[in-house]
């Protein structure tokens, strides 16, 4: 038996060819858009930005290495021993803060050694002339001019 295809069954290209055509049209549109975008992007700018980022990462790594530097602290440090030393230092500091330091303690009575008179406790009297200057101090006598 032979099959005869009628005009009703032949309605255009098969779906796979239509899909391929749609894909080609989409790829052409995407290609056109990418070409337009690539005109605005410069490879030199991207290279410069990458170089700057690399430099910044190098500086960041140097900072991290500096902060993470080891100061040769041994791994077998006894924490109880360290706490004991800290407590001893704290008790020394408390003792020193309660006592007057030796450099502030008087060695001897300097006033008695110098034999100075006692400081006046009342204001001194104005001389008999009774003249005072604008500050309330005794006026200084003026020398007479000789001709």
C-alpha positions in Angstrom: 0.0 0.0 0.0 1.1 3.4 -0.9 0.5 6.4 1.2 -0.5 9.5 -0.5 0.1 12.8 1.2 -2.5 15.4 0.6 -2.2 19.2 0.5 -3.8 19.4 4.0 -1.1 17.6 5.7 1.8 19.7 4.2 1.4 22.9 6.2 5.0 24.3 6.0 8.5 23.4 7.2 9.0 20.9 10.0 9.2 22.2 13.5 12.9 21.5 13.8 13.7 23.8 10.9 11.5 26.6 12.4 13.4 26.2 15.7 16.7 26.4 14.0 15.6 29.6 12.2 14.5 31.2 15.5 17.8 30.3 17.1 19.7 31.8 14.2 17.7 35.0 14.5 18.3 35.2 18.3 22.0 34.6 17.8 22.2 37.4 15.1 20.4 39.8 17.5 22.7 38.8 20.4 25.8 39.1 18.2 24.7 42.6 17.2 24.1 43.7 20.8 27.5 42.2 21.9 29.3 44.1 19.1 27.7 47.3 20.3 28.7 46.7 23.9 32.2 45.7 23.0 32.8 49.1 21.3 32.3 50.8 24.7 34.6 48.4 26.7 38.3 48.8 26.3 40.7 46.0 27.0 43.3 48.4 28.3 40.9 49.7 30.9 40.2 46.1 32.0 44.0 45.4 32.2 44.6 48.5 34.2 41.8 47.6 36.6 43.1 44.1 37.0 46.6 45.5 37.7 45.2 47.9 40.4 43.3 45.0 42.0 46.5 42.9 42.1 48.4 45.7 43.7 45.7 46.2 46.3 45.7 42.5 47.1 49.5 42.5 47.5 49.2 45.4 49.9 46.5 43.6 51.8 48.6 40.5 52.0 51.6 42.5 53.3 49.4 44.0 56.0 48.0 40.6 57.0 51.6 39.1 57.2 52.7 42.0 59.3 49.8 41.7 61.7 50.2 37.9 61.9 53.9 38.1 62.7 55.1 35.6 65.3 57.1 37.0 68.2 58.8 33.7 69.1 56.4 32.9 71.9 56.9 29.3 72.9 54.0 27.0 72.4 54.5 25.3 75.8 53.7 28.4 78.0 52.0 27.5 81.3 49.0 29.7 81.7 48.9 29.2 85.5 52.5 30.4 85.8 51.7 33.5 83.7 48.6 34.2 85.8 50.8 33.9 89.0 53.3 36.4 87.6 50.4 38.8 86.6 49.0 38.5 90.2 52.4 39.3 91.6 52.8 42.4 89.4 49.3 43.6 90.4 50.1 43.2 94.1 53.4 45.1 93.6 51.5 47.9 91.8 48.9 48.1 94.6 51.7 48.3 97.2 53.5 51.0 95.3 50.4 53.1 94.8 49.6 53.0 98.5 53.1 54.1 99.6 54.7 57.5 98.9 57.6 57.0 96.4 61.1 57.5 97.8 61.8 60.5 95.5 58.8 62.3 97.1 59.8 61.7 100.7 61.7 64.5 102.3 65.3 63.7 103.2 65.6 66.3 105.9 64.0 69.6 107.1 65.4 72.1 104.6 63.7 75.1 106.3 65.5 74.4 109.5 68.9 74.0 107.7 68.6 77.4 106.0 67.5 79.4 109.1 65.1 81.6 107.2 62.6 83.9 109.0 59.0 82.9 108.9 56.8 84.2 106.1 54.7 87.3 107.0 51.1 86.5 107.8 49.7 90.1 107.6 50.1 92.8 104.9 53.1 95.1 105.4 52.4 98.7 106.4 52.7 101.6 104.0 55.6 103.9 104.8 54.8 107.2 106.5 54.7 109.1 103.2 51.5 107.2 102.6 51.7 107.3 98.8 50.7 104.3 96.8 50.8 103.7 93.1 47.8 102.5 91.1 48.4 98.9 92.2 48.4 99.7 95.9 52.1 99.3 96.2 54.3 101.9 98.0 55.3 104.6 95.5 58.9 104.8 94.5 60.5 108.2 95.3 61.5 110.2 92.3 65.0 111.5 92.1 65.3 115.3 91.9 66.7 116.8 88.8 69.8 118.9 89.3 70.4 121.7 87.0 
